[in-house]
Amino acid sequence: MRRLFWLGVGVAVGVYATRRATEAAHSLTPAGVGANIADGLRELGAGLGAFGAEVRAGMTERERELSQLVERRTGERVPSLSDALTEPVPVVRSGNRARRAGA
């Protein structure tokens, strides 16, 4: 019984070592190197996307804080970016040239 146990342990260690050696050999082939680079680039892209989302969230929060500060101090409502893009800009004519109001 003892010999059968050690035979099973030896087979298990052999299978594990063979799989690890095969994975190591595959990682050194051009296909393995390419896969490693692709995984690294995928992780980098995900990290950059998460960073961009954090920056946008921070910008939105700061814009809201500044708008509230301006509204408290002046009593005037500050239009948001979406409001500014949808509202038409009044045109003031002086002489032969048209200018935007406030420019």
C-alpha positions, 0 to 999 in steps of 0.5 A: 500500500505504501508503494502505491501511495508513493507511485501516485504522488510521483505521477501527480508531481510528474504531471504537474511538472510536465504541465508547468514545463509546457507552459514555460516553453509555450511562453517563450515561443513567438505565439506565447510572447505575442499573447503576453504582449496582447494581455499586457496591452489589454490590461493597459487599455483597461487601466487607461479607460478606468483612469479616464472615467475617474478624471471625467467624474472628478471634472464633473464633480468640480464643475458642479462645486464651482457652479454652486459657488458662483450661483451663491456669490452672484445669484445668477444661474450658471448654464451647464455645458449641455445647456450652453450647447443647446441654447442658441447664442444671440447675435449682435449686429454692429455695422457690417459685421455680426458678433456673438453677444458677450464676445 
